[in-house]
Amino acid sequence: MSVLSPLEIIMLLCFGAAWPFSIWKSYTSRSNAGKSFWFLLVIFIGYVAGTLHKLFYSFDAVIWLYVLNGAMVFVDMLLYARNAAIVRSSCVTTISSHHVKARAGGKKMGRAKNSV
């Protein structure tokens, strides 16, 4: 067992404090505006690497902060996937409803032939 590093603990607590807000925003907005899946993935890989380092080279109680932060990032990644599906579904629904409305009127979309 190694000695706990107060600076490492402070760093992980500060990073960890931001994730609940990010998760709440993702959950309530149902949008990925301002988010990047690749950014989330890089952060997640960093937390996994930190966890593995603690597990194999420097085991102490700080490992639980890495696990907790990694879990929160993973939840945000799942919400990113959910929100992408919601946005994709709403785009298809919108396009389909516009197409149905245009066909129901019997008119083609676009310019009239004899317009000046």
PyMOL commands that place a pseudoatom at each C-alpha (Angstrom):
pseudoatom trace, name=CA, resn=MET, resi=1, chain=A, elem=C, hetatm=0, pos=[0.000, 0.000, 0.000]
pseudoatom trace, name=CA, resn=SER, resi=2, chain=A, elem=C, hetatm=0, pos=[1.245, 3.425, -0.888]
pseudoatom trace, name=CA, resn=VAL, resi=3, chain=A, elem=C, hetatm=0, pos=[0.696, 6.707, 0.895]
pseudoatom trace, name=CA, resn=LEU, resi=4, chain=A, elem=C, hetatm=0, pos=[-2.390, 8.611, -0.263]
pseudoatom trace, name=CA, resn=SER, resi=5, chain=A, elem=C, hetatm=0, pos=[-1.572, 11.612, -2.390]
pseudoatom trace, name=CA, resn=PRO, resi=6, chain=A, elem=C, hetatm=0, pos=[-3.606, 14.644, -1.313]
pseudoatom trace, name=CA, resn=LEU, resi=7, chain=A, elem=C, hetatm=0, pos=[-2.991, 16.408, -4.648]
pseudoatom trace, name=CA, resn=GLU, resi=8, chain=A, elem=C, hetatm=0, pos=[-4.217, 13.375, -6.609]
pseudoatom trace, name=CA, resn=ILE, resi=9, chain=A, elem=C, hetatm=0, pos=[-7.314, 13.222, -4.409]
pseudoatom trace, name=CA, resn=ILE, resi=10, chain=A, elem=C, hetatm=0, pos=[-8.036, 16.935, -4.939]
pseudoatom trace, name=CA, resn=MET, resi=11, chain=A, elem=C, hetatm=0, pos=[-7.582, 16.546, -8.715]
pseudoatom trace, name=CA, resn=LEU, resi=12, chain=A, elem=C, hetatm=0, pos=[-9.984, 13.599, -8.883]
pseudoatom trace, name=CA, resn=LEU, resi=13, chain=A, elem=C, hetatm=0, pos=[-12.546, 15.304, -6.641]
pseudoatom trace, name=CA, resn=CYS, resi=14, chain=A, elem=C, hetatm=0, pos=[-12.472, 18.442, -8.806]
pseudoatom trace, name=CA, resn=PHE, resi=15, chain=A, elem=C, hetatm=0, pos=[-12.830, 16.471, -12.045]
pseudoatom trace, name=CA, resn=GLY, resi=16, chain=A, elem=C, hetatm=0, pos=[-15.466, 14.272, -10.440]
pseudoatom trace, name=CA, resn=ALA, resi=17, chain=A, elem=C, hetatm=0, pos=[-17.515, 17.278, -9.292]
pseudoatom trace, name=CA, resn=ALA, resi=18, chain=A, elem=C, hetatm=0, pos=[-18.187, 18.262, -12.928]
pseudoatom trace, name=CA, resn=TRP, resi=19, chain=A, elem=C, hetatm=0, pos=[-19.568, 14.921, -14.145]
pseudoatom trace, name=CA, resn=PRO, resi=20, chain=A, elem=C, hetatm=0, pos=[-22.908, 14.909, -12.284]
pseudoatom trace, name=CA, resn=PHE, resi=21, chain=A, elem=C, hetatm=0, pos=[-23.737, 18.282, -13.911]
pseudoatom trace, name=CA, resn=SER, resi=22, chain=A, elem=C, hetatm=0, pos=[-22.745, 16.957, -17.326]
pseudoatom trace, name=CA, resn=ILE, resi=23, chain=A, elem=C, hetatm=0, pos=[-24.849, 13.828, -16.810]
pseudoatom trace, name=CA, resn=TRP, resi=24, chain=A, elem=C, hetatm=0, pos=[-27.853, 15.881, -15.650]
pseudoatom trace, name=CA, resn=LYS, resi=25, chain=A, elem=C, hetatm=0, pos=[-27.560, 18.174, -18.688]
pseudoatom trace, name=CA, resn=SER, resi=26, chain=A, elem=C, hetatm=0, pos=[-27.336, 15.176, -21.038]
pseudoatom trace, name=CA, resn=TYR, resi=27, chain=A, elem=C, hetatm=0, pos=[-30.299, 13.485, -19.400]
pseudoatom trace, name=CA, resn=THR, resi=28, chain=A, elem=C, hetatm=0, pos=[-32.633, 16.487, -19.279]
pseudoatom trace, name=CA, resn=SER, resi=29, chain=A, elem=C, hetatm=0, pos=[-31.752, 18.186, -22.578]
pseudoatom trace, name=CA, resn=ARG, resi=30, chain=A, elem=C, hetatm=0, pos=[-31.964, 15.002, -24.665]
pseudoatom trace, name=CA, resn=SER, resi=31, chain=A, elem=C, hetatm=0, pos=[-29.371, 16.654, -26.900]
pseudoatom trace, name=CA, resn=ASN, resi=32, chain=A, elem=C, hetatm=0, pos=[-25.639, 16.299, -27.535]
pseudoatom trace, name=CA, resn=ALA, resi=33, chain=A, elem=C, hetatm=0, pos=[-25.103, 19.983, -28.229]
pseudoatom trace, name=CA, resn=GLY, resi=34, chain=A, elem=C, hetatm=0, pos=[-21.642, 20.988, -27.066]
pseudoatom trace, name=CA, resn=LYS, resi=35, chain=A, elem=C, hetatm=0, pos=[-20.510, 17.401, -26.474]
pseudoatom trace, name=CA, resn=SER, resi=36, chain=A, elem=C, hetatm=0, pos=[-18.065, 15.143, -28.252]
pseudoatom trace, name=CA, resn=PHE, resi=37, chain=A, elem=C, hetatm=0, pos=[-18.187, 11.365, -28.008]
pseudoatom trace, name=CA, resn=TRP, resi=38, chain=A, elem=C, hetatm=0, pos=[-14.449, 11.189, -28.803]
pseudoatom trace, name=CA, resn=PHE, resi=39, chain=A, elem=C, hetatm=0, pos=[-13.663, 13.565, -25.928]
pseudoatom trace, name=CA, resn=LEU, resi=40, chain=A, elem=C, hetatm=0, pos=[-15.714, 11.411, -23.548]
pseudoatom trace, name=CA, resn=LEU, resi=41, chain=A, elem=C, hetatm=0, pos=[-13.940, 8.302, -24.834]
pseudoatom trace, name=CA, resn=VAL, resi=42, chain=A, elem=C, hetatm=0, pos=[-10.474, 9.812, -24.278]
pseudoatom trace, name=CA, resn=ILE, resi=43, chain=A, elem=C, hetatm=0, pos=[-11.414, 10.841, -20.726]
pseudoatom trace, name=CA, resn=PHE, resi=44, chain=A, elem=C, hetatm=0, pos=[-12.856, 7.374, -20.039]
pseudoatom trace, name=CA, resn=ILE, resi=45, chain=A, elem=C, hetatm=0, pos=[-9.663, 5.692, -21.286]
pseudoatom trace, name=CA, resn=GLY, resi=46, chain=A, elem=C, hetatm=0, pos=[-7.680, 8.005, -18.980]
pseudoatom trace, name=CA, resn=TYR, resi=47, chain=A, elem=C, hetatm=0, pos=[-9.731, 6.924, -15.966]
pseudoatom trace, name=CA, resn=VAL, resi=48, chain=A, elem=C, hetatm=0, pos=[-9.367, 3.251, -16.922]
pseudoatom trace, name=CA, resn=ALA, resi=49, chain=A, elem=C, hetatm=0, pos=[-5.593, 3.735, -17.207]
pseudoatom trace, name=CA, resn=GLY, resi=50, chain=A, elem=C, hetatm=0, pos=[-5.506, 5.470, -13.811]
pseudoatom trace, name=CA, resn=THR, resi=51, chain=A, elem=C, hetatm=0, pos=[-7.524, 2.641, -12.275]
pseudoatom trace, name=CA, resn=LEU, resi=52, chain=A, elem=C, hetatm=0, pos=[-5.216, -0.005, -13.755]
pseudoatom trace, name=CA, resn=HIS, resi=53, chain=A, elem=C, hetatm=0, pos=[-2.145, 1.885, -12.535]
pseudoatom trace, name=CA, resn=LYS, resi=54, chain=A, elem=C, hetatm=0, pos=[-3.585, 1.991, -9.012]
pseudoatom trace, name=CA, resn=LEU, resi=55, chain=A, elem=C, hetatm=0, pos=[-4.534, -1.668, -9.221]
pseudoatom trace, name=CA, resn=PHE, resi=56, chain=A, elem=C, hetatm=0, pos=[-1.147, -2.961, -10.405]
pseudoatom trace, name=CA, resn=TYR, resi=57, chain=A, elem=C, hetatm=0, pos=[1.470, -0.439, -9.227]
pseudoatom trace, name=CA, resn=SER, resi=58, chain=A, elem=C, hetatm=0, pos=[0.223, 1.859, -6.483]
pseudoatom trace, name=CA, resn=PHE, resi=59, chain=A, elem=C, hetatm=0, pos=[-2.859, 0.373, -4.837]
pseudoatom trace, name=CA, resn=ASP, resi=60, chain=A, elem=C, hetatm=0, pos=[-4.609, 2.608, -2.327]
pseudoatom trace, name=CA, resn=ALA, resi=61, chain=A, elem=C, hetatm=0, pos=[-8.079, 3.923, -1.553]
pseudoatom trace, name=CA, resn=VAL, resi=62, chain=A, elem=C, hetatm=0, pos=[-7.802, 6.586, -4.288]
pseudoatom trace, name=CA, resn=ILE, resi=63, chain=A, elem=C, hetatm=0, pos=[-8.614, 3.820, -6.782]
pseudoatom trace, name=CA, resn=TRP, resi=64, chain=A, elem=C, hetatm=0, pos=[-12.295, 4.294, -5.847]
pseudoatom trace, name=CA, resn=LEU, resi=65, chain=A, elem=C, hetatm=0, pos=[-12.212, 7.902, -7.079]
pseudoatom trace, name=CA, resn=TYR, resi=66, chain=A, elem=C, hetatm=0, pos=[-10.897, 6.671, -10.434]
pseudoatom trace, name=CA, resn=VAL, resi=67, chain=A, elem=C, hetatm=0, pos=[-13.629, 4.021, -10.569]
pseudoatom trace, name=CA, resn=LEU, resi=68, chain=A, elem=C, hetatm=0, pos=[-16.355, 6.516, -9.599]
pseudoatom trace, name=CA, resn=ASN, resi=69, chain=A, elem=C, hetatm=0, pos=[-15.206, 9.129, -12.139]
pseudoatom trace, name=CA, resn=GLY, resi=70, chain=A, elem=C, hetatm=0, pos=[-14.861, 6.482, -14.852]
pseudoatom trace, name=CA, resn=ALA, resi=71, chain=A, elem=C, hetatm=0, pos=[-18.373, 5.224, -14.114]
pseudoatom trace, name=CA, resn=MET, resi=72, chain=A, elem=C, hetatm=0, pos=[-19.787, 8.751, -14.392]
pseudoatom trace, name=CA, resn=VAL, resi=73, chain=A, elem=C, hetatm=0, pos=[-18.049, 9.285, -17.732]
pseudoatom trace, name=CA, resn=PHE, resi=74, chain=A, elem=C, hetatm=0, pos=[-19.393, 5.937, -18.931]
pseudoatom trace, name=CA, resn=VAL, resi=75, chain=A, elem=C, hetatm=0, pos=[-22.937, 6.988, -17.962]
pseudoatom trace, name=CA, resn=ASP, resi=76, chain=A, elem=C, hetatm=0, pos=[-22.434, 10.228, -19.917]
pseudoatom trace, name=CA, resn=MET, resi=77, chain=A, elem=C, hetatm=0, pos=[-21.283, 8.148, -22.917]
pseudoatom trace, name=CA, resn=LEU, resi=78, chain=A, elem=C, hetatm=0, pos=[-24.451, 6.028, -22.694]
pseudoatom trace, name=CA, resn=LEU, resi=79, chain=A, elem=C, hetatm=0, pos=[-26.561, 9.196, -22.537]
pseudoatom trace, name=CA, resn=TYR, resi=80, chain=A, elem=C, hetatm=0, pos=[-24.681, 10.528, -25.578]
pseudoatom trace, name=CA, resn=ALA, resi=81, chain=A, elem=C, hetatm=0, pos=[-25.706, 7.382, -27.502]
pseudoatom trace, name=CA, resn=ARG, resi=82, chain=A, elem=C, hetatm=0, pos=[-29.315, 7.699, -26.263]
pseudoatom trace, name=CA, resn=ASN, resi=83, chain=A, elem=C, hetatm=0, pos=[-29.484, 11.364, -27.227]
pseudoatom trace, name=CA, resn=ALA, resi=84, chain=A, elem=C, hetatm=0, pos=[-28.026, 10.661, -30.678]
pseudoatom trace, name=CA, resn=ALA, resi=85, chain=A, elem=C, hetatm=0, pos=[-30.772, 8.070, -31.223]
pseudoatom trace, name=CA, resn=ILE, resi=86, chain=A, elem=C, hetatm=0, pos=[-33.437, 10.537, -30.060]
pseudoatom trace, name=CA, resn=VAL, resi=87, chain=A, elem=C, hetatm=0, pos=[-32.167, 13.245, -32.414]
pseudoatom trace, name=CA, resn=ARG, resi=88, chain=A, elem=C, hetatm=0, pos=[-31.901, 10.765, -35.301]
pseudoatom trace, name=CA, resn=SER, resi=89, chain=A, elem=C, hetatm=0, pos=[-35.439, 9.535, -34.629]
pseudoatom trace, name=CA, resn=SER, resi=90, chain=A, elem=C, hetatm=0, pos=[-36.877, 13.047, -34.473]
pseudoatom trace, name=CA, resn=CYS, resi=91, chain=A, elem=C, hetatm=0, pos=[-35.143, 13.972, -37.759]
pseudoatom trace, name=CA, resn=VAL, resi=92, chain=A, elem=C, hetatm=0, pos=[-36.639, 10.933, -39.514]
pseudoatom trace, name=CA, resn=THR, resi=93, chain=A, elem=C, hetatm=0, pos=[-40.074, 11.707, -38.065]
pseudoatom trace, name=CA, resn=THR, resi=94, chain=A, elem=C, hetatm=0, pos=[-39.846, 15.334, -39.191]
pseudoatom trace, name=CA, resn=ILE, resi=95, chain=A, elem=C, hetatm=0, pos=[-38.727, 14.418, -42.708]
pseudoatom trace, name=CA, resn=SER, resi=96, chain=A, elem=C, hetatm=0, pos=[-41.440, 11.755, -42.965]
pseudoatom trace, name=CA, resn=SER, resi=97, chain=A, elem=C, hetatm=0, pos=[-44.190, 14.121, -41.818]
pseudoatom trace, name=CA, resn=HIS, resi=98, chain=A, elem=C, hetatm=0, pos=[-43.082, 16.792, -44.323]
pseudoatom trace, name=CA, resn=HIS, resi=99, chain=A, elem=C, hetatm=0, pos=[-43.074, 14.197, -47.084]
pseudoatom trace, name=CA, resn=VAL, resi=100, chain=A, elem=C, hetatm=0, pos=[-46.582, 12.989, -46.150]
pseudoatom trace, name=CA, resn=LYS, resi=101, chain=A, elem=C, hetatm=0, pos=[-47.937, 16.559, -46.044]
pseudoatom trace, name=CA, resn=ALA, resi=102, chain=A, elem=C, hetatm=0, pos=[-46.465, 17.353, -49.462]
pseudoatom trace, name=CA, resn=ARG, resi=103, chain=A, elem=C, hetatm=0, pos=[-47.922, 14.176, -51.005]
pseudoatom trace, name=CA, resn=ALA, resi=104, chain=A, elem=C, hetatm=0, pos=[-51.328, 14.709, -49.390]
pseudoatom trace, name=CA, resn=GLY, resi=105, chain=A, elem=C, hetatm=0, pos=[-51.686, 18.095, -51.072]
pseudoatom trace, name=CA, resn=GLY, resi=106, chain=A, elem=C, hetatm=0, pos=[-50.993, 16.554, -54.451]
pseudoatom trace, name=CA, resn=LYS, resi=107, chain=A, elem=C, hetatm=0, pos=[-48.449, 19.248, -55.226]
pseudoatom trace, name=CA, resn=LYS, resi=108, chain=A, elem=C, hetatm=0, pos=[-44.786, 18.800, -55.941]
pseudoatom trace, name=CA, resn=MET, resi=109, chain=A, elem=C, hetatm=0, pos=[-42.359, 20.791, -53.896]
pseudoatom trace, name=CA, resn=GLY, resi=110, chain=A, elem=C, hetatm=0, pos=[-40.286, 23.403, -55.706]
pseudoatom trace, name=CA, resn=ARG, resi=111, chain=A, elem=C, hetatm=0, pos=[-40.821, 26.188, -58.253]
pseudoatom trace, name=CA, resn=ALA, resi=112, chain=A, elem=C, hetatm=0, pos=[-43.857, 26.389, -60.499]
pseudoatom trace, name=CA, resn=LYS, resi=113, chain=A, elem=C, hetatm=0, pos=[-43.112, 25.854, -64.208]
pseudoatom trace, name=CA, resn=ASN, resi=114, chain=A, elem=C, hetatm=0, pos=[-44.494, 29.191, -65.451]
pseudoatom trace, name=CA, resn=SER, resi=115, chain=A, elem=C, hetatm=0, pos=[-43.213, 31.457, -62.740]
pseudoatom trace, name=CA, resn=VAL, resi=116, chain=A, elem=C, hetatm=0, pos=[-41.532, 34.701, -63.743]
for i in range(1, 116): cmd.bond("trace and resi %d" % i, "trace and resi %d" % (i + 1))
show_as sticks, trace
zoom trace
